[in-house]
Amino acid sequence: NAQEDRFSNVFSRFRDTIPCYSDFIRYVLWHNNAVKTTRNLDIKAKVLFYEDYETDQVETTDKLLHFLGLNRSHSMEPFKGGKSYRDH
């Protein structure tokens, strides 16, 4: 398949510079499959980013709760930001 060949060519250039290359590929494939599944099954999805919690924890949490049809039941612990995949 031409798309798979392009994917393979692009990532083969970066294979040696990406830490945990196989985990990165699994991560990308999992997310691609999740997006395809939500579209194919017409499932509502909400995309949130880690950085959104860092910049506005309350608003980001409220958006998630609204999407899930839930209400806040108690106060939140402060978000401890500043982490990245490199921390693991």
N, C-alpha and C positions, 0 to 999 in steps of 0.2 A: 504494500500500500504506500502510495507516494507521501502521504502525511506522516506515516510512521518513519519513513526514510529521512524526511526533513528533520523530524524530532530527533532521530538518532544522530544525524550529522551535526546538528546544533549542539547537543549535549556532549557528544564525543570530544568536542573542542574544550569543554570545561571540566571534563571528568576528573582530571588530576588536580584541579584547583578547588573543587567543591568538597568540603569535609563530609564524610559519610555519604558518598555519592549514591549508594544503593538506597539509603534511607530517604534521601532527597527525591529520588525517582518515585519511590513508593508514596511519598507525601504528595507529589504532583499528580500521580495517577489516581490516588484516593480522592483528591479534590475534584479532578476532572470527572470522575465517575459520579461523585455526589451531585455535581451540577447537571450532568446528563440525566441522572435518575429523577431529580426534581422536575426537570423539564418534561421528560417522557411520561412521568406519572402525574403531571400537573399538580405538584405539591408546592405549597407556599414555602418559601425559604427566606431567611433573614441573614444577611451577611454582616458580621461585626468584625472589627479589627481590634487587636490588642491595644494599639495606640489610642483608640477611642476611649478606652477605660482610663488610660493615663491622662488624657487631656480633659475629659469630662465624664467621670465615673457615674455620676447621678443620671445625667441625660442618657448615656449609653445603656445603663441598667433599665431606666424607664422605657426606652425604646424596645428592649428585649421583653420586658414584662408586658408591655402593650401588645406586642406581636403574639405572645403566648396567651394573652387574655387573662393575665394574672395581676393582682394588686400587691404592692409592697406590704410585707407583713411586719417588718422591723427595720431598724436602722442598719446601715452597712458598715462593715469594717473598712478602714481606709485602704485604698488600693496601693499596693507596693509595686510601683512601676520601675522602669529602667532596666528590665531584664531583656535578654535576647536569646536566640537559639545558641549562640556561642557560649552562653553561661552553662550549658548542659553538656 
